[in-house]
Amino acid sequence: MEHSFNATLIRSPYTYISMQTSIRFRLTAWYVAALALTLLLLGGVTFLSARAGLYHWLDETLGDRVEALSEEVRLVGHKPRLNRHDERETLYDGAEDAYLLLDGSGKAALARGPEAETFSRAAAVAAALRGRPGAGTTSTGRGRRWRVASQPILSQGRVAAVMVVAHDLHEVDEVMERLALIMIALIPLALLAAGVGGYALAGRALGPVDQITRAASEISEQDLSGRLPVGTKDEMGRLATTFNALIERLQQAFERQRQFTADASHELRTPLAIIRAVTSQKLMRPREPEEYEEALRQIDGAAAYMTKLAAHLLTLARADAGQVTLERERLDFAELLEHVANQVGEASGRCIPVHSPGPVYGLGDPMRLTELFFNLLENATQHTPPDGVVEVRVGSEGANITVAVRDTGAGIPPEHLPHIFERFYRVDTARAREEGGAGLGLAIARWIAELHGGGIQAESEPGRGTTMTVTLPAG
């Protein structure tokens, strides 16, 4: 954004070109162009209106005079005469006026004033000879312009004479020339003042844009905490508010990405450290086969944990990228939950009953729903003692299908309950890692439920257990 017109011109030709294409310059140019067009139209209308007004006033004056003189004309034989004693004193008022009295054939019977006899060729006189009053402008051989008014004098139904009165347009032309010169002088001055003022006002109006530009340039990927100043509630203020909201979303996304990367690295470091420690220890000296077998089991457990973690990370990455699409089909939720409960029950060595009023049909992606309920049941079995209860209830409520997974485990403290669906969040970090949990199962479960247009709610009481309720639309 340029701060001054002169400084911009001095900097460089490239800066001048930049100024020409800037919003500030374009706004000023459009404003000056619109004002120039308006002033030209207004000036033209004013000039033409003033000239028409002067001509109208002059025509009325000449018309009154020619009518008054026509009443004084008398016919002597076939020749017209004025009924005045001193025609020179009556008619001739000076070099600006001229009078001409013609007979019916167009010959001059009386002429007073400069170049009066030349008016017989004027169009207004020709109209009067045909019996109609006329008015118009004529030029003489010396370049003088006259305004002419004529009045026919009838006798026995024919034109017996024509009275002509003319006024020199020299004064009128001088007035119009002065008016034109004034307009020619004032319009450029007005455009110059408008250009300077418009450029200054445009700079003031676009000042917030310059502030927004400087503030935005200070915001980087490493530090997204900066915000744009919101000074007013106009368009610039709304622009700054919208941009700040965008930066806020970007900051949250970057923070989630950094946290996700840090958590994933931390989760992978533990099984890798286990593998490294076990292999290093066993390779220090020859071991018994039983010791090697135990080491392999530890490595296999760490590898299984990393495989599960990688699968979860891949799922979340695809979810964040929007690359997951549902393949919905009609299915029986009760039958699906029976199948998942049997899988988790066999893996955990416990019986997981599924209570339902019968078949519960709805639309959904079987693979994603299996993953959702598997994560919930696996999480319940991991936090419930062997003598505890894990059960599932499925049913319909209006247009929705509800699935409740209840356990009688240790429960979740109230301060942790709002965060359990966050990625990598654990209530008991050490215990969760020992049980093979990475803190991603509930986050994935919530994402799948929301992908189906539903949600998950958690209710828990420490020492009495937890209930996870999934609500999904049936159609």
N, C-alpha and C positions, 0 to 999 in steps of 0.2 A: 504494500500500500504506500503510495507516494505522500510525503508530508507537505510538499510545496511544489508549485508549478515550475518556478525558476530552477529550483534545485534538481528537479527531474530532468530538465532540459540540459543542465550542465553535466550531469553524471556521465552519460554515454548514449550513443544512438540506440543501443539495445534497450536501455531504460526508457528512452522516449517511445520506442515501439511498444514496450510493455505498458506504458502509461496510456497509449492510444487504445489499447485493447482492454484497459481496466474498467471495472464497473463504474468507478467514479467518473472517468472520462466519458464513457458511453452515456451515463445518465445526464451529464452536463451537455453533451452534444445533442442528445434527443430533446432536452429541455430547450436549448437555444434554437434548434431547428423548428420545434413546434411554436415557440414564441415568434420566430422570424416569419413563419407562415401566417400566424395570427395577425401580426402587425402589418404584413403586406396586404392581407385581405382587408383588415380594418382601414388601413391607409387608402387602399383603392376605393373602398366603399365610401369613405369620408370625402375623398377627392371628387368622385363622381357625383355624390349627393350634393356637395357644395356647388359644383358647377351647374348641376341641374336646378338647384335652388336659385342661383343667381340668374340663370336664363329664364326661369319661370317668373321671377320678380320683374325682370326686364321686359319679358313678353307682356305681362299684365300692364306695366307702365306704358309701353309703346301701344298696346291695344287701346287703352283708355284715351291716349292722345290722338291716335288715328281716328277713333270713333268721334271724338270731339271735333276734330278738324273736318271730318266728312260731313258733319251736320252744317258746317259753314260754307260748303261748296254749293254754288248755283251755276246753272247752265245758261250761258248767253249764246243763243243759237245752238250750235253743237259743241261749243267750246266751254270747258269748265273754268269757273272763276271762284276765288275765295271772297266771301262776304266780309272782307276786312278792309280798313282804310289804309293801314300801314302793314303790308305783308312782311316786310323785312323785320320790323320790330316784333311782330307777332310770332313769326316762325323761327327765326334764326336765334338759337340760344348759345351758340359757340361752336368750336371745332369738333365737338363730340357728337353733335346731332346734325341730321340732314333730312330734308323734306322733298318730296317729288309728287307733283300732281299730273296725271296722265289723262289723255282723252280716251275715248272708247277704242281707238285704233292702236293705242300704246305710245302715242307721241307725247313728249313732255310739254305740258302747258305752263308749268311752274316748277322751278328747281331752286332750292336753297340749301346751302351747305356744301362742304368739300365732296367732290365726286358724286354728287346727287344724281346726275343724269345716267350714271352707269348702273343704277339700281334697276333700270327697266328690264335688264336681262336676268334678274333674280327669279328664282323659282316661286317665291312668295307672290311676286308681281304677276307671273304667268297664271298662277291660281286665281288671283283676283280678276284678271281679264276674262277668266272663264266663269266668273260669278261667285267664287268662294273666297272668304277671307283667308289670308295666308300669313305665315310667320316662318322665318328661317334665317340662316346665316349665309352670307355671301362675301366673296373676296373681290377686291378691286385690282386693277392692274398694278397699283403701287404696293401691293402686299398688305393693305389694311383690311381687317375683317370687321364686318358690320352685321348687326342684328337688325333684321328688316321685318316690319309689320305692314300689311296692306289691307285695304278695305275697299270693296267694289261699291260704286254708286250707281244705282239702277234708275232707269227712266223708261217707262212704258215696257217693262219686262226685259230690258236689255241693259248691258253695261255701258253707261254713258261716260263714266270717268272712274279713275282709281286713285285713291289717296294713299301715299306711301310715307311712312316715317321710319327712320333708321338711326341707330346709335352705334358709335364706334366701340368695338370690343377691346380696345387697347387697355383700358383700366381693368376690365374683367380678366383679361389674359394676364395682366401683371399680378393681380390678386392670386390667381390660380398658380402662377409660376412661383410666387413667394410661398404659397402653401406647399407646393411640391418640394421646393428647396428645404423648407422646414422639416418635412417628413423625411427627405433624403438624409438630412443631417441628424435628426433625432433617432431614427430607427437603428442605425449602426451603434450610436451611443447607448441606446437602450439594450441592444443585444450584447454589447460589451459588458455593461453593468450586470445584465442577467447572467452572462457566462461566468464572470468573476464571482458574483454572489452565489450562483448555482453550484459552482465548483467547490466553494467554501462550505455551503450547506450540505452538499453531497459528502464532502470529507467528514463533516460533523456527524451526519446521519450514519455513515459507514464506519465511524470510529470504533464502535463495538466490534465490528468484524475484524479490525486490526488487533484489538485486544484478544478476541477469540483465537485469531491466528497465532499470536505470540504464546498464548496459554497452551494451545494445542501442540505447538512445536516443542514445549517443555515436557509433554507427556510421552513417556517411552515405555517399551515393553518391560523394562526393569522396574519402573516406578509408575504405576497407574493410579496413584493416589491423588494426583492433581485434578482439579476441576475448573471448568470455565466460569468466569464471573457472570452472574445473572443480575444485571442492574435494573432492567425494566421489564414490563409485562407485554411489550410489543413483539413484533416478529423476531427481532434479534434475541429477546429474552426467551421466547419459546424455542428458538434454534439452540441456544446455549443449554436450556433445560433438557431438550431431547438429546443433545450431544453428551451431556453429563450422564443421562440415563444409559446411553450406549457404553460410555466408559465404565460405568458401574457394572454393567453386565459383563464387559470384557474383563474387568478386574476380578470379578467373581469366578469367571471361567478360567482365567490364568491361575488364580489361587487354587481352584479345584484341581487343575492339571498338575501344578507343582506338588500339591499335597498328595495327589494320586501317585505321581512318580516317586515321591519320597517314601510313601507307604509301601508301594510295590517293591522298591529296592530293599526296604527294611525287611519285608516278608521273605524275600528271596535270599537275603543274606543268612538267615538262621539255618535253613536246610542245607545251604551250601557250606556253611561252617561246620555243620554236623558231618557231612560227607567228608570234608577235608580232615577233620579231627579224627574220624574213625579210620580212614585209610592211612593217614600218617602214623597213627598209633600201631595199627596192625602190621605195617611195613617196617617197623623199627627192628623187629626180630621175628624169627619163625614162631608161629602159633599153632595151637591145636585146632583140628577141624571144627570143633564146636565153637571156638572163638571166631573163626572165619565166618561160620554160619550166622552167628549173632551179628557180626559186623555187616554182613550182606543184608540181614533183615533191617538193620538200622538205615542202611543206604537206600534200601527199597522203600522204606517208610518216608524218608526225606524226598525221594524221587516222586512218590505218589502225591505227597503234599505239593510239590512244585507243579506236577501235572494238573492237579485240581486248581491250583492258584492260576496257572496259565490259562486254563479253560475259562475261569471266571473273568480274568482280565480281558480275554478275547471277547467274551460276551458283552462286557461293559463298554469296550472300545467300539464294537459294532453298534451298540445302543446309542452311544454319544454321536457316532457318525450318521445315525439314521439309516443304517444299512439293513435293518431287520424288518422283514415283512411277515405278517401273520398269514397262515394258511388255515383259515377257519373251516370247521366242519361240524356237523351235528354229532354230539357225543353224549354219553351217559356219564355224568360227573360222579355218580355213586360207584359205577364200575371202574372208572379211572382211579378214584381214590382207593378202592380196594386193591388194585394192582400196585399202586405206589406204596401203600401201607404194608403190603406183603414184602416188597423189596427192602424197605427200611427195617421192617421187623426182622427179616432174616439176617441183615447185616448187623443189627444191634442185639440180636438174641432175645427179643421180646415180642409179645403179641400186641398189635395195635388195632383195636376194634374200630369199625366204621359204622356209624349209626345213620340210617337214612330211611325215609318213609317209603322208599321204593325207587324206581328209576327216576333220575333228575336230569332231564334233557336240556341242553343249551348249545350255543355256538362257541367255538374256541379252537385254538391251535393245540392239538394234543401234545406235541413235543414240548412247547413252551409251558403249558399248564402242568405237565409232568415234572418239569424242572422246578416250577414254583412250589408245588406241594411237596416234592422231594426235599427241597431246602428247608421248608417249614418243619417237616417231620424229622429230618436229620438234626436240625437245631434243637427240637424238643427232646429227642432221645439223648442228645449229648449233655443236656442240662437237667436230666431227670435221673434219679438213682434207680438201680435195678428193681427195687421193690416199689417204685412209683408207677403212676399211670400216665399213659399217652393215648389219647383217643381223638377221633374225628367225627364231627357231626356235619352233615350236608343236607340242605333243604332249599325250598323256594320261598321267597318273600316278595309277592307282587311280580314285578318284571325282572327281579334280580335273583341270582343264585348265591347263597351264603354257605361258606365252608369255614367251620371253626375247628382249629387245632388246639386242644387243651392238654396241658401237662401239669403234674403235681411236683414240679421241681423246685429249685431254690427261689424262683421268682426274680424280678428285676427291680432294683431300687427306683423310687420315683424320679430321682435326679437323672437317671440314665435312660428312662423310658422315651423321652423325645428324640434321642439320638441313635436308637438301635438300628434304624434303617439307613444310617449314613455308612458310606464305604469305609471299610477297615476299622469300624468302631467295635470295640469289645468292652463288655462290662468287667470281665476278669481276664486281663491280657494273658497272664501266664497259663491259666487253666484252659483258655480257648486254644492256645497254640499247642498245648499238650494233647488236646482232643482233635487236633487237625483242622481247626477252624481258622480262616483268614479274615473273618469279619466282612465277607462279601455276599454271603448267602441271602441275608435278609434284604440287602440292597437290590440284588437281582430279583428277588421275589416281588418286591414293591414295583420295580420297573415292569415286570411281566404283567402284573395286575393292572397297572396304569395303561400299559399298551393295549389291554383288552377293554379299556374304558371303565375300569373299576378301581379298587383301592384295598388297602390293608389297615386294620386298626389293631393295636396291641393293648391288652389289659393285663395288669400283673399286680400281685400282692406278695411282697417278700415273705418267704417261708411257706407259701400256699400254692404257688404255681403261676403259670402264664397262659393266656388264651389269645391266639392270633386269629382274627376273623377276616376272611377274604370275601369281598362283595364284588360280584361280576354281573354284567347285564346278560340276561338269558338269550337275547336275540342279537 
